[in-house]
Amino acid sequence: MKHATWTPEWEVTLYWDLVIGSESETAFYLTQLRADLKHFDIHDVDGLVVDVGSGALGGVFGIREFRGEKMIVDPLATEFGRRYGKIPEGVKVMDGYCQDIPLNNDSATAVFCIEALDHCNSVDEYRQSADELARVLQPGGRLYFMIPLRGASRDGHYLTLETMSVEDMEAAFPLTVVKREVSNGHLWLTMEKPGIPLQQRIDALSDDRQWAGGWYQPIDFPDGSRTHSTKLSDAQFYGSECRGIRKWRKAIAQHLPNLRGKSFLEIGCNAGLYLSQAWREGAVAIIGVENHPYFARQCRFVLEHLCPCAPVTLIEQDATELDWSLVGEVDVVLLANALYWVGYTDEHGAYPDRDRLMQTFLSGLAHAAQTVIVVGAEEGKQYADLASTTALLAPWFDLRTAEIVRVNDRVLNVIVGESRCRK
Ligand SMILES: C[S@@+](CC[C@H](N)C(=O)[O-])C[C@H]1O[C@@H](n2cnc3c(N)ncnc32)[C@H](O)[C@@H]1O
């Protein structure tokens, strides 16, 4: 156990001089860091993002864009900048140790601390650092933490499984664990500072300048919190059979096969209510496609709170640009009030080449989907009403159902088809 203690000299001469001195070592380091980020559940946030123990290449800011203010805190931050000149522009540089972070309480919306606390020179130092990392986070802010689980001490790495158990490493943080992964000798934790009531967080995801006026889908959360529309009264919003769980029950559920064990894809999944419903009904592989970043953000939030363990992938892409290889073959695909948006935007109306876009989309859809369920609206846009939608789908799907559903405040149509391109 020689030189287990971390020192600034060790860090520079035995680590960064070597990493930065060789292109292949630098590339390897950055690849590892990119891979680390995939293990976290990262919220795209405004506000202050800090990488504590960032290292000489600017930590996460060297490999990923962040909307908010960016800062690194490292005992050698200034020295790294001076010696190697590799800290990305626009990143604030602060000298400081994890166990004494030069930031106010509740000041950061996100903190990264990757492969740094293994350098603590005692368990006490580790515990103090865990408290510090939590202290500087805002309520609702997230800490993305990784530590290698070494069996025995090595140069500069005191904190190992010999000195602390994995359970104690995790329990040292006064934070709520959102995601935990232990694999390949590493512990990755996404943790959140509690404190903001769920309703407040739901309301913070509502922007009445957006097209639906706050939330489009009425969604109830287990603690009694709920989403709100800024355009409709609660009675209209939750009472509408054209939206949310009432639309599922009125127009969708009776056309679905038993979802147990099935794969399910929703195009235009909005805030993800139907993805969570498919999971409740037993679907085992679930994909949502949503192109609007505002709704995609709501969706990530809803999934995390309604079904954090569900096997759901959200693809944030325009359906016309969808990489169908990410989707593969799917048993059931739902397009609920979504098909008529494909190739159409609120600002610009229909794209000039909408028909071509639509045919490319339908070809991808018919090769991926076994059963497709399309809900339309008897009004407005092209491909919304029953006649034009039926004509559009018929070359690609054998249509089983094509019916009008009368609901309390509007009229919907529902078309169900089996793919002609899948056996
Ligand atoms: C009327 S909402 C319906 C939402 C949900 N399917 C439901 O029935 O509650 C239409 C959704 O489709 C999304 N959308 C529109 N065009 C899209 C496109 N080209 N690709 C993916 N999603 C799209 C919108 O952002 C919106 O969330």
The ligand as a Gaussian input file, in Angstrom:
#p B3LYP/6-31G(d) Opt

LIG

0 1
 C      -52.039000      16.549000     -30.032000
 S      -50.591000      15.996000     -29.205000
 C      -51.075000      14.337000     -28.801000
 C      -50.256000      13.763000     -27.666000
 C      -50.591000      12.330000     -27.241000
 N      -50.354000      11.394000     -28.320000
 C      -52.025000      12.252000     -26.774000
 O      -52.854000      11.789000     -27.542000
 O      -52.287000      12.638000     -25.649000
 C      -49.441000      15.734000     -30.555000
 C      -48.034000      15.428000     -30.103000
 O      -47.251000      15.023000     -31.218000
 C      -45.990000      15.693000     -31.185000
 N      -45.494000      15.793000     -32.577000
 C      -45.957000      16.607000     -33.541000
 N      -45.264000      16.440000     -34.689000
 C      -44.374000      15.487000     -34.458000
 C      -43.362000      14.886000     -35.246000
 N      -43.162000      15.223000     -36.506000
 N      -42.580000      13.940000     -34.665000
 C      -42.775000      13.561000     -33.378000
 N      -43.718000      14.110000     -32.588000
 C      -44.504000      15.054000     -33.111000
 C      -46.353000      17.036000     -30.560000
 O      -45.226000      17.736000     -30.064000
 C      -47.350000      16.620000     -29.489000
 O      -46.727000      16.246000     -28.294000

